[in-house]
Amino acid sequence: MIGFVGLSHLGIVHGLATAAKGFDVVGFDRDAALCERLGQGQFPVSEPGLDDLFAAHKAKLNFTPDPAALAKCRVVFYSLDVPTDAANRSDLGPLRQLLAHTAPQLAPDATAVILCQVPPGFTRTLAAQGPRLGGALHYQVETLVFGNAIARALQPERHIVGCADPRTPLPPDYARWLAAFGCPVLAMRYESAELAKIAINCFLVSSVATTNTLAEVCEHIGADWAEIAPALRLDARIGPKAYLAPGLGIAGGNLERDLVTVKRLAEGSLADTGIVDAWQRNSAHRKDWTARTFREACARRALPLARATVAVLGLAYKENTHSTKNSPSLQFVAGISECRKQAYDPVVRLPAGAYPQFSQCDTALDACRGAHALVIPTPWPEFRKLNLADIRAAMPGNILLDPFGVLDGEQAAALGFDYYQLGASPRLGAGGGMK
């Protein structure tokens, strides 16, 4: 039996994936109401495939607020999402409370695994000074991606395991769980595993920042980043799976947290973290692309901002997720306070009065009705099915900001839209600013 302590996004996804591999699962959370909802298949997170996975394996799942149920578990994962504050710093308080609350319930020979993202040094300090957690303590790197978490949990590329001494064999029950996923297992010291998570995210950030910088150059010189990216994917030093899609900066909280952590770890040393500062500046600049381009588009069409109604499709920080942490879409909404905003998101619902002159609609097309501009900051798959002719008929204006190329730019321009996309020069439609 495998336990998961902390039923946030991380614990829910890994718990279901573990059940899918044939293990009985105990999911513990101090929130009894949450446990009851989870037992009924009502999830506080949105992930493609989550409902189907639960339906197929619910007989192996037991969600409970009773910590005594953990005593039967041979391996217990601490799987609480570690929140970040406004400065992207981790708040480890809830995790520490959860550890203290459940540690006495673990069997003396159970294996405890910290699956939460923690800073280097945390696990070894916990092993030396924290509550006794069964018979062995390990750290495991989680590499879930919002919107694709189920697939990555079921088919991980590798498992990175932090150990007090990587030369010591892993506990049999933990090794059996790892083997069920059929991927390489990389055992290393605690600190190396904790830093490996940060290293992975730093390399991703470097790809994102480089792509965004060069894509912005394309927008000004008449080049098209979509033509350049395939050449990079065919370079063995870069690769077919490289992050080469232009975006609106980094968001979601996890990547930002790791940049802050790297700078903190380097304090007092001779390490130069100027590149991290550059990544942060680049992200902030790129996240402002939408508001900056929108204002330029309005000026080009002589549309006063105070008269503009803007349709905003997508509020989550990325598609297929409920999270709005550091969302470029919400930054855009906040940055055009003088305009009226009509928004639609398949999952996210904001409270009334969240922003000035802001309302949410029931469909994407409803959001477009009466709008002078359409902005699509989040490329939800359903937006690709929208009919441009229907949108054109619903809108009196003809400004279309489609940073991720969800819609057909050539068709949009042919219909009279001024079409703006990341990594390409604007396609300007014919005609005046409003019908």
Sequence and secondary structure as in RCSB ss.txt:
>XXXX:A:sequence
MIGFVGLSHLGIVHGLATAAKGFDVVGFDRDAALCERLGQGQFPVSEPGLDDLFAAHKAKLNFTPDPAALAKCRV
VFYSLDVPTDAANRSDLGPLRQLLAHTAPQLAPDATAVILCQVPPGFTRTLAAQGPRLGGALHYQVETLVFGNAI
ARALQPERHIVGCADPRTPLPPDYARWLAAFGCPVLAMRYESAELAKIAINCFLVSSVATTNTLAEVCEHIGADW
AEIAPALRLDARIGPKAYLAPGLGIAGGNLERDLVTVKRLAEGSLADTGIVDAWQRNSAHRKDWTARTFREACAR
RALPLARATVAVLGLAYKENTHSTKNSPSLQFVAGISECRKQAYDPVVRLPAGAYPQFSQCDTALDACRGAHALV
IPTPWPEFRKLNLADIRAAMPGNILLDPFGVLDGEQAAALGFDYYQLGASPRLGAGGGMK
>XXXX:A:secstr
 EEEE  SHHHHHHHHHHHHTT  EEEE S HHHHHHHHTT  SS  TTHHHHHHHHGGGEEEES GGGGGG SE
EEE     B TTS B  HHHHHHHHHHGGGS TT EEEE S   TTHHHHHHHHS   SSEEEEE     TTSHH
HHHHS S EEEEESSTTS   HHHHHHHHTT S EEEEEHHHHHHHHHHHHHHHHHHHHHHHHHHHHHHHHT  H
HHHHHHHHTSTTT TTS  S  SS  SSHHHHHHHHHHHHTTTSS   HHHHHHHHHHHHHHTHHHHHHHHHHHH
TT  GGG EEEEE  SSSTT    TT HHHHHHHHTTTSEEEEE SS    TTSSTTEEE SSHHHHHTT SEEE
  S  GGGGG  HHHHHHH SB EEE TT  S HHHHHHTT EEE TTS  B  SS SB 
